[in-house]
Amino acid sequence: MHLFETEEGDKWVCIWCGKEKYDEIIESKWEHIFDKEDPTLRCVFCKKGDYNFDED
């Protein structure tokens, strides 16, 4: 999960949305702070974590 500093406050972005919305993030001038692996964090865009395990 990537943490970005934005005008509206800090926001977490998953690895998938980070790739998909890369141009939007750059255009908005979000500043990358650091990465963290934590299954409880949720992405501001998709509301999911970095890794979703299928439940059987």
DSSP file (Angstrom, degrees, kcal/mol; ACC not computed):
  #  RESIDUE AA STRUCTURE BP1 BP2  ACC     N-H-->O    O-->H-N    N-H-->O    O-->H-N    TCO  KAPPA ALPHA  PHI   PSI    X-CA   Y-CA   Z-CA
    1    1 A M              0   0    0      0, 0.0    35,-2.5     0, 0.0     2,-0.4   0.000 360.0 360.0 360.0 136.7    0.0    0.0    0.0
    2    2 A H  E     -AB  13  35A   0     11,-3.1    11,-2.6    33,-0.2     2,-0.5  -0.850 360.0-147.3-103.3 134.9    1.3    3.4   -0.9
    3    3 A L  E     -AB  12  34A   0     31,-2.9    30,-3.2    -2,-0.4    31,-0.8  -0.898  18.2-172.5-102.3 128.1    0.8    6.5    1.3
    4    4 A F  E     -AB  11  32A   0      7,-2.9     7,-2.8    -2,-0.5     2,-0.5  -0.938  21.4-135.2-120.2 142.3    0.4    9.8   -0.4
    5    5 A E  E     +AB  10  31A   0     26,-3.0    26,-2.3    -2,-0.4     2,-0.2  -0.854  35.6 173.1 -92.1 126.2    0.3   13.3    1.0
    6    6 A T  E >   -A    9   0A   0      3,-0.8     3,-1.3    -2,-0.5    24,-0.1  -0.767  49.0-101.9-126.8 172.3   -2.5   15.3   -0.7
    7    7 A E  T 3  S+     0   0    0      1,-0.3     3,-0.1    -2,-0.2    -1,-0.0   0.802 124.9  49.4 -63.8 -28.1   -4.2   18.7   -0.2
    8    8 A E  T 3  S-     0   0    0      1,-0.4    -1,-0.3     3,-0.0     2,-0.2   0.401 127.7 -86.4 -90.8   2.0   -7.1   16.8    1.5
    9    9 A G  E <   -A    6   0A   0     -3,-1.3    -3,-0.8     2,-0.1    -1,-0.4  -0.597  68.3 -30.9 118.1 177.7   -4.8   14.8    3.8
   10   10 A D  E     -A    5   0A   0     -5,-0.2     2,-0.4    -2,-0.2    -5,-0.2  -0.435  58.8-169.5 -72.3 141.1   -2.9   11.6    3.6
   11   11 A K  E     -A    4   0A   0     -7,-2.8    -7,-2.9    -2,-0.1     2,-0.4  -0.997  17.0-137.0-137.3 138.3   -4.4    8.8    1.5
   12   12 A W  E     -A    3   0A   0     -2,-0.4    32,-2.7    30,-0.3     2,-0.4  -0.749  19.9-171.1 -91.0 139.1   -3.6    5.1    1.0
   13   13 A V  E     -A    2   0A   0    -11,-2.6   -11,-3.1    -2,-0.4    30,-0.1  -0.998  18.8-129.0-132.7 128.6   -3.5    3.7   -2.5
   14   14 A C     >  -     0   0    0     -2,-0.4     4,-2.2   -13,-0.2     5,-0.2  -0.227  29.6-106.2 -71.2 166.4   -3.2    0.0   -3.3
   15   15 A I  H  > S+     0   0    0      1,-0.2     4,-1.3     2,-0.2     5,-0.1   0.844 118.7  50.5 -62.9 -33.9   -0.7   -1.3   -5.8
   16   16 A W  H  > S+     0   0    0      2,-0.2     4,-2.3     1,-0.2    -1,-0.2   0.933 113.8  41.8 -73.5 -46.3   -3.3   -1.9   -8.4
   17   17 A C  H  > S+     0   0    0      1,-0.2     4,-3.0     2,-0.2    -2,-0.2   0.814 108.6  62.4 -70.0 -29.0   -5.0    1.5   -8.3
   18   18 A G  H  < S+     0   0    0     -4,-2.2    -1,-0.2     2,-0.2    -2,-0.2   0.889 110.4  39.0 -60.9 -39.0   -1.5    3.1   -8.0
   19   19 A K  H >< S+     0   0    0     -4,-1.3     3,-0.9    -3,-0.2     4,-0.3   0.913 118.7  47.3 -74.5 -44.8   -0.8    1.7  -11.5
   20   20 A E  H 3< S+     0   0    0     -4,-2.3     3,-0.2     1,-0.2    -2,-0.2   0.858 121.9  34.4 -66.3 -37.3   -4.2    2.4  -12.9
   21   21 A K  T 3X S+     0   0    0     -4,-3.0     4,-2.5     1,-0.2    -1,-0.2   0.073  80.0 121.1-108.3  23.0   -4.5    5.9  -11.6
   22   22 A Y  H <> S+     0   0    0     -3,-0.9     4,-2.5     1,-0.2     5,-0.2   0.909  75.9  48.1 -53.6 -49.6   -0.8    6.9  -12.0
   23   23 A D  H  > S+     0   0    0     -4,-0.3     4,-2.7    -3,-0.2    -1,-0.2   0.897 112.1  49.6 -61.7 -41.3   -1.4    9.8  -14.4
   24   24 A E  H  > S+     0   0    0      2,-0.2     4,-2.0     1,-0.2    -1,-0.2   0.894 111.0  49.7 -63.5 -41.2   -4.2   11.2  -12.1
   25   25 A I  H  <>S+     0   0    0     -4,-2.5     5,-2.1     2,-0.2     4,-0.4   0.913 113.5  45.5 -64.8 -43.9   -1.9   11.0   -9.1
   26   26 A I  H ><5S+     0   0    0     -4,-2.5     3,-1.2    -5,-0.2    -2,-0.2   0.918 112.6  50.8 -65.1 -44.5    0.9   12.7  -10.9
   27   27 A E  H 3<5S+     0   0    0     -4,-2.7    -2,-0.2     1,-0.3    -1,-0.2   0.860 109.4  50.4 -62.3 -36.6   -1.4   15.4  -12.3
   28   28 A S  T 3<5S-     0   0    0     -4,-2.0    -1,-0.3    -5,-0.2    -2,-0.2   0.525 110.2-127.1 -79.7  -5.2   -2.8   16.1   -8.8
   29   29 A K  T < 5 +     0   0    0     -3,-1.2     2,-0.2    -4,-0.4    -3,-0.2   0.856  40.8 176.2  61.1  39.2    0.7   16.4   -7.5
   30   30 A W      < -     0   0    0     -5,-2.1     2,-0.6   -24,-0.1    -1,-0.2  -0.565  25.5-133.2 -71.0 138.1    0.3   13.9   -4.7
   31   31 A E  E     -B    5   0A   0    -26,-2.3   -26,-3.0    -2,-0.2     2,-0.3  -0.850  11.9-131.1 -99.4 121.8    3.6   13.3   -2.9
   32   32 A H  E     +B    4   0A   0     -2,-0.6   -28,-0.2   -28,-0.2     3,-0.1  -0.545  27.8 176.2 -70.3 128.0    4.6    9.7   -2.2
   33   33 A I  E     -     0   0A   0    -30,-3.2     2,-0.3     1,-0.4    -1,-0.2   0.878  52.8 -50.2 -99.0 -58.4    5.5    9.3    1.5
   34   34 A F  E     -B    3   0A   0    -31,-0.8   -31,-2.9     2,-0.0    -1,-0.4  -0.973  46.5-106.3-167.7 173.7    6.3    5.6    1.9
   35   35 A D  E     -B    2   0A   0     -2,-0.3     2,-0.3   -33,-0.2   -33,-0.2  -0.840  29.1-175.9-111.0 150.1    5.0    2.1    1.3
   36   36 A K        -     0   0    0    -35,-2.5     2,-0.8    -2,-0.3     5,-0.1  -0.983  22.4-141.3-148.6 135.4    3.6   -0.3    4.0
   37   37 A E        +     0   0    0     -2,-0.3    -2,-0.0    13,-0.0   -35,-0.0  -0.861  44.9 140.5 -96.1 108.0    2.4   -3.9    3.9
   38   38 A D    >   -     0   0    0     -2,-0.8     3,-1.6     3,-0.1    12,-0.3  -0.892  44.0-150.9-150.9 115.1   -0.6   -4.1    6.2
   39   39 A P  T 3  S+     0   0    0      0, 0.0    10,-0.1     0, 0.0    -1,-0.1   0.619  95.1  61.8 -65.5 -11.6   -3.7   -6.2    5.4
   40   40 A T  T 3  S+     0   0    0      2,-0.1     2,-0.1     9,-0.0     9,-0.0   0.627  81.6  99.1 -89.5 -12.7   -5.9   -3.8    7.4
   41   41 A L    <   -     0   0    0     -3,-1.6     2,-0.4    -5,-0.1     9,-0.2  -0.468  60.0-153.6 -75.4 146.4   -5.2   -0.7    5.2
   42   42 A R        -     0   0    0     -2,-0.1   -30,-0.3     7,-0.1     7,-0.2  -0.956  16.2-113.9-126.1 142.6   -7.8    0.2    2.5
   43   43 A C     >  -     0   0    0      5,-2.4     4,-1.3    -2,-0.4   -30,-0.2  -0.450  14.9-136.4 -73.4 140.3   -7.3    2.0   -0.8
   44   44 A V  T  4 S+     0   0    0    -32,-2.7   -31,-0.1    -2,-0.2    -1,-0.1   0.760 102.6  40.4 -66.8 -25.6   -9.0    5.4   -1.2
   45   45 A F  T  4 S+     0   0    0    -33,-0.3    -1,-0.1     3,-0.1   -32,-0.1   0.943 131.0  17.0 -89.2 -58.7  -10.2    4.4   -4.7
   46   46 A C  T  4 S-     0   0    0      2,-0.2    -2,-0.1     3,-0.0     3,-0.1   0.568  88.7-132.5 -96.8  -9.7  -11.3    0.8   -4.6
   47   47 A K     <  +     0   0    0     -4,-1.3     2,-0.2     1,-0.2    -3,-0.1   0.688  69.8 112.3  65.5  19.7  -11.7    0.4   -0.8
   48   48 A K        -     0   0    0      1,-0.1    -5,-2.4    -6,-0.0    -1,-0.2  -0.706  67.6-109.6-115.3 170.0   -9.8   -2.9   -0.9
   49   49 A G        -     0   0    0     -2,-0.2     3,-0.1    -7,-0.2    -7,-0.1  -0.305  38.2 -97.0 -87.1 177.9   -6.4   -4.0    0.4
   50   50 A D  S    S+     0   0    0    -12,-0.3     2,-0.5     1,-0.2   -34,-0.1   0.896 112.1  31.6 -61.8 -40.9   -3.3   -4.8   -1.6
   51   51 A Y        -     0   0    0    -36,-0.0     2,-0.6     2,-0.0    -1,-0.2  -0.971  66.5-169.5-127.6 120.5   -4.0   -8.5   -1.6
   52   52 A N        -     0   0    0     -2,-0.5     2,-0.4    -3,-0.1    -4,-0.0  -0.940  14.7-150.5-109.7 118.4   -7.5  -10.0   -1.4
   53   53 A F        -     0   0    0     -2,-0.6     2,-0.2     1,-0.1    -2,-0.0  -0.731  20.6-117.1 -90.7 133.1   -7.5  -13.7   -0.7
   54   54 A D        -     0   0    0     -2,-0.4     2,-0.5     1,-0.1    -1,-0.1  -0.454  24.8-138.9 -67.2 135.3  -10.3  -15.7   -2.2
   55   55 A E              0   0    0     -2,-0.2    -1,-0.1     1,-0.1     0, 0.0  -0.854 360.0 360.0 -97.7 130.5  -12.4  -17.3    0.5
   56   56 A D              0   0    0     -2,-0.5    -1,-0.1     0, 0.0    -2,-0.0   0.436 360.0 360.0 -91.8 360.0  -13.5  -20.9   -0.3
